[in-house]
C-alpha cells in the first residue's frame, strides 16, 4: 500500500531501523533516533542498487516520488540512475568552476601575484561586483556579446561611461584568460569595441601658472592642519609623484645618504621601479617628519591604523580646506603643474621631464636608452625645480623666460 503523509509524519524510531514502503522501490528508512531517509531499491544488470533521495521533511513525499519516477525513466533507457546522478554532480561542479565569477576570481589571484597593487585590486573587485550580480553564475563560454552589452548599457544609463569602458576592458582580459585555460573559445568583450559611449576626456584640475603656483605654495606653508598632512602637502610639489605613490611611500624605499627615493614596481602605475632624485629641500622636508619605523613603515600612516597609509582623500580634502576648489587643484594636479612649468623653462629635454613623470615609452629599447641618458639631467632638474618652487613661494615676480640656466657649465 502506498505511503501517506500522515503515516510518514507519525513514524517514530524503534529499537532497530525499519522501512515504510511506498511503490516501485521507493521506501522511507527510519533510524532508531527517529531520522527518516528516502531510499529507492532497483536492479541494474542483475545487481541490487540503492539510491538516496534526501531526508524527510526537507524532501516531501511528492518530491521523493518525482525523483523515483525520474530514476525509473533512466532505468527504462538502460542506464544506471546512480551513475547518472554522479555525472550530473560532476557536470554541476565543472559548470560552477567555469562560471564567469569563478574564472574572474582565478584571474584576480593571477594578476595580484603578478604584482598589482592593493589599490588596483580593490578597483578591479569593485568593477567586477557590478557584473557578477547579473552574470557571475553563468558559464563563461555561454555568455554572448549581446548579453554583456546589456549589462554595460545599464551602467551607461547611470552616466558611468568611463566605468563601463573600463569594465569592458577588464572583461576582455578575463575572457582571454578563459580561452587560455580552455574554458572559452573567444573573447566576446572584444566584439563590443565601439559599441559603448566614448567618455569625454576630463583633465584633472591643476594650477599651471607661475603666479598661482606661488600662491598655492604659500597656502601650503600656512596650512594649520595635522603635521603629517602638511608634510605631505609640502613634499608633493617637489617630487610630483602620483598621489597613490605618495600615500604608500615607506621609509624603506628611501636612500637618504644617496638622496634617492626608489619606488618599487608594485607601487607604480606602470609596474616598473621609478627613481626620484631628492633635492636638498626635499631632504629637509623628509627630515622634518618624525621617523619611527617601529611605529609605522609608512611616511604618512593613517590616523586609524599605523598598518595602513593615510586616506586617499587626505590631500584633496586639505586643498579644499585651504580654499582650492575641486575644479581648481587636485593632488594629481601637482604633476601637471611640474610638467607645464618645467617645459616652459626650455632648459630640460622633454624626454627627461617625461621620464621623471614616470611616463613610460612603449619602445623597450628607447625606454632603456632614455633612462640612462637623462639621469644626470634629471638630478640637476629636480634640484633646480625645488629652487624654483622656493622662488615662486617667496612671492617673486615671475617674468616669462626669467629663469637661470641650470645646465652644467651655464
Secondary structure, DSSP 8 states (H G I E B T S, - for coil): ----HHHHHT----SS-EEEE-STTEEEEE-TT--EEEEEEEEETTEEEEEEEEETTTS-HHHHHHHHHHHHHHHHTT--HHHHHHHHHHHHHHHHHTBHHHHHHHHHHHHHHTT--HHHHHHHHHHHHHHHHHHTTSBGGG--HHHHHHHHHHHHTTT-HHHHHHHHHHHHHHHHHHHHTTS-SS-GGGGGTTTS------------SHHHHHHHHHHHHT--S-HHHHHHHHHHHHH---HHHHHT-BGGGEETTTTEEEE-GGGSTTSS-EEEE--HHHHHHHHHS---TTT-SBSSB-SS-TTSB--TTHHHHHHHHTT--TTT--TTHHHHHHHHHHHHHT-S-HHHHHHHTT---S-HHHHHHHHHHTHHHHHHHHHHHHHHHHHHHTT----TT-----STT-
